[in-house]
Amino acid sequence: MTELIITEKPKSAQRIAEALADGKPLRKGDRGVYYYEITRGSNDIIVGCAVGHLFGIAEKEKKGMRYPTFNVEWKPLYEMDKNAAFSKKYYDMLKKLSKKADSFTVACDLDMEGEVIGLNALRFICRQKDGRRMKFSTLTKPDLVRAYETASPSIEWGLAHAGETRHELDWYYGINLSRALTSSIKKAGMFKILSIGRVQGPSLKIIVDKEKEISAFKSEPFWQIGMEAQAKKGVIHALHEKGKFWKKEEAKAIYEKTTGKDGEIKDVKRKEYEQNAPTPLDLTTLQTEAYRCFGINPKMALAVAQDLYTSGLISYPRTSSQQLPAAIGYEKILKELQKNSSYSELCKELLKNKKLEPNNGKKTDPAHPAIFPTGIKPNGLKDYNFKIYDLIARRFLATFAEPAIRETMTIHIEVEGETFTATGTRTKHDGWHRYYGEYAKFKEEELPQVKAGEGVRQKRMEMLKKETKPPARYTQASIIRELEKRNVGTKATRADVIDTLYQRGYITERAIMATELGIKIEETLQKYSPKVVSEELTRHFEIEMEEIQENKKKGDDVLEEAKDVLTEILGEFKKKEKDIGNNLLEATKTAETIANTVGKCVSCEGNLMMKKGRFGKFIACSNYPECKITFKLPSNGMAKTTDKLCEECSHPKILMIRKMKKPQEACINLDCPSKRIATDKENSACEKCGKGKMIIRKSVYGQFLACDQFPKCRNIHRSRDKI
């Protein structure tokens, strides 16, 4: 009897094989796809792997851009997408291995996506209706052995049905709405692929609403009166107790009344409070903390965490739980972490506690605990992987630590009957701060020690004019938290949703701004088809997905409901296609003009625009042919406009984005003084080929010396020394 264990990724297959094998696993394979043959007791086991999803939803009979369409089937990804051609090797290998097996076990990640991957491998490759199911939250040997020995006789059908339904539901929305948008703009006279999805629509609306709130905001002036006073033991900076004065005359009267006058300490109040340890990390908190501490965007943070998980270093990251159950073995993990010099002393202190108890939060997850380090010592972690691991390890330690004690001190100073207030907060006992290390960032403002009745000498009085500020824009972290708060999308998909909006050109910048195109698409949908951007409808289907998972509802019923909703939405859409198309055409042209406007022409009153020609992109004046000025653009990257001018020659700057390189600002003027190089090596012999001479060439990045035998010789020097 031979058992086939199906894993989600190659790394998982290796770890499971090493954990379950009585001896050393035998690695076999070809074309870079490997599987493992092992023996456990009297059982012969093959551990094979997928490479994420091997199947996707496709239209059964595609007939152009018609909509609505709901006739779908699961097909191998390599048949649908040339970028997924690599997956055929894994498909073929699993098919080959399945013929050797008598029984089948799914060991994919325990969530909707993992269950769908396992189900599809079973039914379409192995031709099985069901299989055993291993359930684990870490890829450590004890967890994997336990998961194998206690495997369920059947896969998690609730998760599988919910995952299947989500895939079909998202396909229904994505393909039909995208076809509707594309068809409408085509009728207006432009062919452009436009797209929107079930979760992207409401997410875009949230961002556009914030954009409109910011645009509609009108700043109001206000005044504050600040005093700098000298006490016996230090300087105090205080503001008038009223805070903001909305009338200048009122502020001015108090300013004139108090300027140059000394004061007296009216009273001093101190308030101590405990700051409890943080709760364990769920995925959303990990993503927001990674962004706050390192500037790592949520999608990248999840990718790094997933890599740490498959390396056995942390528990499964796609979790909504903020709770660490005792079953994970707190003491055992701390003893393992203690072997790491970075955490040794901190672990020793925690292990002295008679009772180890984390400060668990309220959020739970039926499949997985909060994120925690397994205790396996990492070797050679670099860059983001090291940072994310350190954050997770220190957060784990901090959850067991005692509260920090902070003290707020408030000083009231009286000057000519007017009260000025100074407030400072300091940490009296660091508690969990020490365990969380540099990630526990709190402002420390310690005021001088003073007592009531003490006199202070005025050093300076200021009347400060300020303005109210508009609401802050969403960051990539705060929008993830906002979507979670509104129950839009899932913990595992929200980062991808935001990334998709960036890719489609609907949003831009780190402090997220909705583009003209994004705003117009949202406005058009809101006007003609508001259900597409409805949070309520999206939330309704999310709740139904949870009910499918809990076996309270059938996926087919949810899909039939979705078909009815979409048929109604798209029926109304078709009636207004021309109006919708005209709106989208105007938005697209405006967005393209803004995206391609480099700046004012340096030769006339026109605008410099990025254009496409036979030989690639270039910059030219909008007044062509009257103004024939042009500038070259590199072919090895993507150029984006900026609002900056070169300090040397006042030409516009562009931002060049190249693969695997840091974005670089560059002046468009090839003759800019900042780009010249020293010419002492011009016409010198090429030291690389010995045949050519070094000549000066120009690029948007500056002058450089290159061999005149290019492309046979690619020798260059990029000295930036000015002439």
N, C-alpha and C positions, 0 to 999 in steps of 0.2 A: 504493500500500500504506500503510495506517494502522495504527499500533501503539497499543494502550491499555496504559498502565502503571497498575496499581492499587496505591494506597498505603493505609496504615492510618488516617492522620489527615489533616485538611486542611492543617496546618502542614507535614507531610512532603511533601505534594503540591507545595506552593509551593517548598520548598527543592530538590526533585528537578527540577522544571521549570526553575528558575533555573540549576541546575548544568549541565543537559544542553542547554539552548537555545543555538543559534548566535547568536541575537539576543536580543531581549526577549520573554519569554513573553506570549502573549495570554490574558488572563484572561476567561473567560466563565462564565455561569451564571444561575440564577434562584432565588428563594425562599431566598436566603442560602447556597446550595450552589454552589461554584465549581469549575471545572476549568480546565486550561491547555492551549492548543494551541501546540506548538513545532515547530521544524524543526531537525534535527541531520543535517548532511550532506544526503543525498538522502532521508532518512526523515522522514515526517510522524508526529508523536507527539502523543497526547492523554494528559495526566496527570490521572486522576480519583482520588477517594478514598472510602473507607468512613469510618465514624466509630466505630472500634472494631468490636465484633461487630455484624453485621447479622442474624445468625441465632442461634437457640438450640434446645436440645433440648426437645421437648414430647411429651406422651402422644398417641398417634394417636386413640384413642377413649376419652375420659374418662368413666368411669362411677362418679361419686361418690368415696368415700374408700377404695375397695377396695385391698387390697395382698396379695401382691406384684404389681407390674406392671412389665413390661419392654418393652412395645410402644411404641417411640418413633420420632420422625422429627425432622428439622431443619425449623424453620419460621422465617419472618421474625420478628424480635423485635417489630416494630410490631403484629403480629397477636396476640402473646402478652401484651404488657405495655403498658398505657396510658402508663407513664412513658418508654417507648421510642418513642413515636409520632413523635418528631422524626427517627428513623432512616429513616422511609419516604422522605423527601426525597432522602437519599443513595442508597437502594436504587433509586429511580426514575431518578436521574441516571445511575448506573452502567449501568442497563439501557438507557437511551437511548444512552449513549456506546458500549456494546458493539456496537450495531447498525452503528456507523460503522467498526468495527475489523476488520482482517484477521488481526492477531496480538495476543497478550496476554502481558504480563509482570507478575509479582507483585513488588512492592517493599515488602511489609509488614515489620514487625520480624522478625528472624531468631530466632524461638523457637517453642514449641508453639502459643501463642495466635496469633501472627502468621501462622503457616503455615495454621492452621484458618480464619482470617479470609480469607486469600488463596484457599484451596481452595474455600470456600463461595461466594465471589464468582465464581470461575471456573465452577463447575459449576451453581450455581442461578441466577445472573444472566446470565452470559456464555454459558452452555450449552457450555462447553469441558471436555474431559477433563483437560487439562494446560496448562502455560504456562511461559514462561521465568522464571528466578528471579534477581533482583539480590540480592547479599549484601554487607552493609556494617555497620560498627559505629559510624560517625559520619555525620552529615548535612552533611558538608563537601563542597565541590565536587570536590576530588581523589578522595576516597573514592567519591563517587557516580558520577563519570565512569568510574573503574576498575570499579566494580560493574556498570555498564551494559555496558561493553565486554567484560567477562569473564563476563557472565551465563550461568548454567547453562541448558541446553536444557529442563530439567524442574524442577518444584518439589521441595522436600526432602520426599520421601514418608515417610521415617522420622519426621520431626517431625510431619507432617500426620496420619499414622495414630496416633501417640502422643497428639497433641492431641485428635483425635476420640475416642479410647478414654477419655481422662481425662474429657472432658465427659460421655460416656454413663455411665461408671462413677460419677462424682459424682452424676449425676442418679438413677441406680438407688438409691444409698445414701440420698441426701437425701430424695427423695419417699417412698420406702417406709418408712424409719425414722420420718420425721416423721408420716406417716399412722398408723403403728402407735402412736406416742406419743399423738397426738391422739385416736385411736379409743379407746385404753385409758382416758384421763381422762374421755371422754364417757360411757363405760359406768359410771364411778364417780359420774356425776351432774353433771359440769361441762363446758361447751363452752369449750375454750381451745386455740388453735393452739400446739402445742409442736413443736420441730424439733431435729434433730441431723444431722450429716453424717459423711462418711467420715473426714475429718481433724479435724473439730470434736470428735468423741467422744474420741479419744486425747488431744487437746490439753486438753480439759476435765479429763480424768483426771489429767494431770500437775499441773495447778493445784490440783485438789481434794486430791491426795496431799500436796502442799506445805502446804495449809491444815490438813490433819489432823496433819501432822508438827509444825506450829506449835502447834496446839491441845493436842497430847499432850505438848509440851515442858514440863518442870518446872524452873523456875529453881533453881539451887543457889547458896547464898551462898559467897563466898570473900573473902579479905583480901589486900591488898597493902601493902607498907611502902615509902613514898616518902620520899626525902630531898632537901632543897634545900641545896646546899653552895656556899660562896664560895671560889673559887680566885683566884689572883693576877690572872688576866686575864678573869674573868667568873664567872657563876653556872652551876652544873651541877645539872640535875634528874635524879635517878637512882632506880631501883627495886631492891629486894632481888633478888639473882640467882635466887632460887627462883621468882620471879614470883607464882604464886597459892598461897596458904596455905588449905587446906581445913579446917584446925582453928584456931579462934580463939585457943585457948590458946597454940599454937605461935607464931602471929604476935605475940600480946601479949607473950610472953617476950622475943622478939627486939626488939620495939619498946621495951620498958622498958630492955633492956640497952644499946641504942644511942642513945636519946634524950639530947640535950645533949652528946654526945661528938663531938669533932673526928675527922677521918680523914686518910688518906694515899692518894695515887694509887698503886695497886698496879702497874698497867701501862696502856699506851696502844697500841691496835692500829689500824692503818689498812689498808684493803683497797680497791684501785682495780679497777674493772671497766668494760668497754665495754658500752654499751647500743646495740645495732644499730638502724639506721634502721627505721621501720615498713614493713610490706609494703604494696603497692598495694591500693586499695579494691575489695573485692567488695561485692555489695549488702548482705549481712548486716552487714558491718563498717561500711558507710556508715550504715545504719540505727541501729546501736548507738552510733556516734560522734555522729550528729546528736542522739540522745536524751541522751547524756552531756554534750555541749557546749551544746545549746540547749533541751533538753527537748521536742524535736519528736518526736511519736510515729512509729513505723515506717511506717504507712500514708501519713501526710502527707509524710514524707521521700522515699518512693518517688514520690509524685505530683509533688513539686517537682523531683526528679531527672529524671523523665520530661519535664517541661516544659522543663528546661534542655537535654535531649537533642534535642527537636524544634525547639528554637531554635538548634541547631548548636553549642552551647557546650561540651557534654561528650559522651563516648562513651556507648554504650548501657548503661543502668544495671542491667538485669535479668541480671546475670552472676554466676557463682560463682567466677570466676577471680581469683587474686591475682597475676597475672603480666602484665607489660607487654612484649610482644615488640618487638624492634628495628625491625620493619617499620612501626611507627606513626610513626617519625621523631622520636626524642628531641630532637635538636638543633633541628629545625624548630619543634617545639612550644615549646621554651624561648625561641627567638628571637622567636616571636609573643607569648608571655607577657611577654617583656622590655619590650614596648611599653606594658604596663600598669604605671603608676607604683607600684602596691602590691607588685609582684613584681620590679620592674626590677633592683634591686641583687642580689637573691638569684639571679636567672637569670644575671646577669653572672658571678657567682662560680662557678656550676655549669658554665658554658660554658668556663671556664678549664681544667677537667679534661680531660686527654688522652683519658680513656675514660669515657664516660657509661654507667653500669650500675645499674639499679634493684635494690633488695633484694627480688627476687621471692619470693613465698610458694609454698606447696606446692599450693594448690588451683588447679584448671584448669577451663576451660569450652571445649567443642569449637567453640562458635559465636562467642564474643566474648572479648576481652581484659579485664583489670581496668578499672575506671572511671578516665578521665583527662580533663583539659581539652583541648579541641581547639586552643586558642590564639586562637580568634576572640575579639576584645575585647567583653565584655558592655557593653551600654548601658542605663543606667537600672534596673539590678536593685535590687529593694527587699525588705525583710523577709526571709522565709524563703528566697526565691530567691537573694538576695545571700549569706546565711549559708552555705547549702549549696554554692554555687559556690565561695566562698572556702575552705571546708573541703576540697573536692575539689582545688582548685588547689594549696593549701599541702601537702596530703598527697602529691600528685604530686611536688612539689619535694623534700619531705622524704625520699622513697624513694631519691633520688640522692645524698643528703648523707652525710658521714662519720659514724661512730658518735659518740655523746656519751660523755663520760667522767665517771663518778660515783665518789665516794669515800665509803666508810662508815668512820666513826671510832667505836671502842668504848673507853670509859674504865671501868676497874674501880677502885672506891674501897673501901678496907678501913676498917671502923669496929668496934673491939672484936672483931676476928676474923670479923666478918660482911662479906660482899662485896656492894656495890651497883654496879649497871651502868647506864651512860648510853650511848645509841647515837644517832648523828646521821648523816644522809646529805646530801651536797651535790653540786652539779654543778661539776666542775672545768673541763670543756670542753663548751660547749653543743652543738656538732656539729649534728645534725639538729633539735634543739629550736628553734633559731632560725628554721628554715625552716617548721616546723609552727606556729610562733608561739604564740598564747594557747591553742591546742588541746593543746600539750604541757604538761600540768599535773602537776608532780611536787613532792612535799613537800621543802622545803629546811630541814634542821635542822643548823645549824653549831654545833659545840661549841667552848668556849674552848680555846686552845692550852695544854696542860699537859704535864708529863713525869713519868715514874715517880719516886717518892720525894718529890714535892711535897706539902706539907701543905695541907689544906682545912679551912675552918671551917664547922661545921654551923650553918645558919640556921634550919632547921626539919625536924622529922621527923613524918610522918603515918602513921597506920594507917587505911587506906581500906577500907571495906566495899563490896563490889560483888556483882553477881549475874550468873550466866551468861545469855546472851541467846539467844532462839530463833533458828532459821534465818531468814535474810532472805527476804522475799517476792520473787516475781518482779516485775520492772518490765516495761514493754512492750518494752523492748530485750532484757533478759536472757531473756525467754521465747522470743523469736525465735531467739536463739542456742541455747537449749536444744532447740528443735524441730529446728534444723539439725543439732545434735549427734546427735540420735536418729533423724535421717532421716525426720521426720514432716512431710509437706507439701513444697512446693517453695519455692525462693527468692522466686518472684514471688507466691505465694499466702499465705504464713504471716501476713503483716500483716493481710490480709483475714480470715483465720480468727479471729484474736484480736479484731478489730473486730466480727465477727459474734457472738462470745461476749458481748461488751459489750452489743450491741444486743438480744440475747435475754434479758438480765438474769441470765445465768449467772455473770458476774464483774463486779466493780466496783472503783473507786478506781485511782489511778495505781500505788501499790504493790499489785499485783493480789490481791484477795480473792475467793474463791469465795462466791457468795451462798447463802442457804439453798436456793433453788430449784436452783441449779447443783449443790450438794452432793447434794441428794436425787435429782436426775436421774441423776447419775453413780453413786450408790449403787444406785439401782434397776436401771440398766442393768448394772452390775457383778454384781448378784445374779442377775438373770433372763436377761441376754443379754450376757455378758462380751466376746464377740467384737466388739460394737459399739464398745467403748472400748479395743480391743486395739491396742497399738502394733505388735506383730509382724505382724498382718494388714495394717495400713495400710502398713507398711514393705515387706511382701511385694509389694503391688501397685505401690508406687513403683519397686521394682527391676524389675518386669515392664514398667513403662512405659519405663524406660531401655532395656530389651531390644528393645522395639518400635521405639524411636527408632534403635537400631543395626541394625535389620532382622534381629534374631535371633529375634523372636517375632511372631506375628500378633495384631492387636487383637481379632479375633473370638474367638480361643481364650481370651484374657484375660477378655473379657466373658462368655463361657459359664461360665468358672470362677467369676466374680463372681456370676452368676445362681444357680449351685448353692449357693454360700456363703450368699447372702442368703435363698434359699428355705428353707434349713435354719434360719437364725437367726429368720426371721419365722414359720416354722411353730411353733417353740418359743415364740415371743413370744405368738402367738394363744392358745395353751393357757393362758397365765398372764395374759391381758389384764386380768382383774378385779383380781387382786392388784397388778399393776403400776399400774393406774388408781388404786386406793385409796392407794398410796404417793405417786403424783404429785399426787393431790388434796390430801392432807395437806400436802405440800411447797408446793404453790401457795398454799394458804390461809395457811400460815405466812409465806411470802415476801411476800404481799400485805399481811398485818398489819404486818410489820416495815417494809415500804416506805411504808406510809401512817400509821404512828404518829409524830405530830409531837412529842409530849412529854406530860408530866403536865398534867391540867386545872388551870387557875388558880382554879377555882371549887369543885371537889369532888375526890373521890379517883379519878375516872376518867382515861381517856387521851384526849387530843385526836387525832382521826383525820381524814385527808383523805378526803372523800367526793365522790360525783358527784350532782348534782341536775339539775333541769330547765334551770337557767340556768348550768350549768358546775360546776366544782369549788369546794368550800368546806371549811372546817374546823369540826368539831363534836365534842362530847364523846361518848364511848362509852356514857355513862350516860343518853343521851337516851331517854325524854322527861323523866326526873327532872331532868336538867341540860340547859337549853336554850341554853347559851352557844355562839355561832358566830363565825367570823371569815371575812372575804372572802379570796378568792385571785384574783390577776390572771388575765385570760383570754388575755393575750398572751405566754404562756410556759409552761414546764414547771416545776412546783415539786417540789423534792426535800427530804426531811427532813434535819436535822442534829442533832447532840447538843449544840448550843450554846444558851445562854440570853442574852437581852438584858441588857446591863450596866445599862440605865436602869430597866427595868420588870420584869425577870425572866420575861418571856414567852418561849416557844420561838422560835428563829429558823429560817427556811427558806432554801433556796438556790434562787433563781429563775434559770432558764436560758432566755435568749431568743436567737433567731436573729441572728447577726452582732453580738452584744453579749457583753461579758465577764460571766460568771456573777456574780450579786450576792446577798450575804446580806441578809436583811431580817427585822425583827421582825414577827410576825403581828399585833401590837396596833396598830390604826390610830391610837389615842390616845396612843401612846408619846411621852414628852417629847422624845425625840431627833428626832421627825418634824415638830415644830411649826415654823412659819415666822413671820417678822415680819408683823404685821397692818396696817402703816401704809398698804398699798395696797388693803386690802379695801374693796369698794364704789366703787373709783375707776373712771373711764371706761376702757373697752377702747381702747387706742391703735391697735389693728389694724382693727377694724370701725367704731368710733365710735358704735355703737348699744348695746352691752351694757355690763354692769358686771363687774368682776373679783371673783369670790367664791372662798372657800376650799373646796377639795375634798380628799378623803383617798384614798390608795391604800396598798398594803402598802409602797411605797417611801417614803412620807412625804406630808405635806401639800403642796399646790401651789395657786397662784392660776390660775383658769381663767375664761374669758368665759362669762357665763350664756346666751349665744346658741348654745352648742354644740348640734348639730354644724355649724350654718352657719358659726360662727367657732371655730377651733381654737387660739386664742391661749392660751398657758400661760406661767407663770413658776415655776421650781422652786427658788427661794431657800431654802437650808437654815438660815438664821439662826434660832437659838432665840429664843423669847419671853423 
